[in-house]
Amino acid sequence: MNCFPQTVNYFVGLCCLLLCYTALVANGQQSQRLVCYWLHGNGPVGNLDPQSCTHIHYSFLTLDPDQLVMRFGSPGEIQGDLKQLLGLKAQYPQLKIVAALGGGGDGGDGKYGRMVTNQQSRARFVREAVKLLLEHGLDGLDFDWEYPACPQTVCDDKHAAEKPAFAQTLKELRAAFDSSGRQLSLSVAVNAGRWLTDKAYDYPTMASACDYINVMTYDNAGSWSTATGHHSGFDWSKQGLQMWSSQGIPKQKLLLGVPFYGIAFQLKNSGQHGLNAPIQGPAGALTYRQVCQDIRQQHWIPERSADGPIAYHGLDWVGYDDPTSAYNKAKWVRDNGFGGILVWEVSQDDIRGECCTKQPKPMIRALAYGLFGKGSDPSTYGCP
């Protein structure tokens, strides 16, 4: 009996299986996204990290209040920032440059609602959006309307028609992108609380129309708070993604938000400085870079709370994310089959390694290590 051909076939088959497995692993890594929102004017393009970020969301284009179409803020943006971003993409062809429309500061005048609820306005918006993306060599659109049916988080019946109209807009954008001749992506930035999302979003449409969904798992504490609270607590952030997944959104389309800033409060009593401590008022936001420098130079005391890192000094208090908590979130996302991480906002990192002395851009590097295994553990970064 000649067994040699069977042996050859066995090893050929085994090699094919190994190759297929390797390809699946590689594709799985490629499908993980590290979306870096970059706010126009917040430092030079050279501060960005194209080897860590898979997508750069150029923030923000606005909706023209008269024509109800997407616009850059000025012609100078196209010749300046955008030209440099596309130059970065020429060096790193895998990098995606996406136009982010809206943001929390755009749309208080009801213009988004007027656009989506009028068929002609909606058609013009979609047509002009495709034209703008193709003309400027952009890879997609991130629709950051805060929020359909709930402007500035206030939900009321007079805006209820915006929910189905926004869903229809996404369908029409999807169809137009698919027939554009380019592989244009469509994403949205959304709230993490179901009290709002049920009123604002048609989940089945989101699942089918969007390539990915940026869940803004931050700002869970702020000016309305009556005690200290971590605005991006780990458990609360996980619950936000799990809630969206429970509504039928594929996990691979859901991205968890990691803020590069903390929310600060003024304590009533310096002796009470944990979570839920009495406050006399909010003190605003501090970038990670500022918090890091305050710990190193101003002798703020850092601690690990149940929700995440906090720091305090006298009556000053802040809840924030640091490289270790950022890594833990990214690793949880990877281990649990979610689609990746979104960052607001990359220029708030310790860009030059002035605080974390052994690693510039420690926050984005920690996320890349957690998602892709690229680089080194945050314990080696030299952060205080």
Buried (B, 14 or more C-beta within 10 A) or exposed (E): EEEEEEEEEEEEEEEEEEEEEEEEEEEEEEEBBBBBBBBBEEEEBEBBBBBBBBBBBBBBBBBBBEEBBBBBEEEEBEEBBBEBBBEBBEEEEEBBBBBBBBBBEBBEEEBBBBBBBBEEBBEBBBEBBBBBBEEBEBBBBBBBBBBBBBBEBEBEEEBBBBBBBBBBBBBBBBEBBEEEEBEBBBBBBBBBBBEBBEBBBBBEBBBBBBBBBBBBBBBBBBEEBEBBBBBBBBEBBBBBBEBBBEBEBBBBBBBBBBBBBBBBBBBBEEEBBEBEBEBEEBBBBBBBBBBBBBBBEEEBEBEEBEBBBBBBBEBBBBBBBBBBBBBBBBBBBBEEEBBBBBBBBBBBBBBEBEBBBEBBBBBBBBBBBBBBEBBEEBEBBEBB
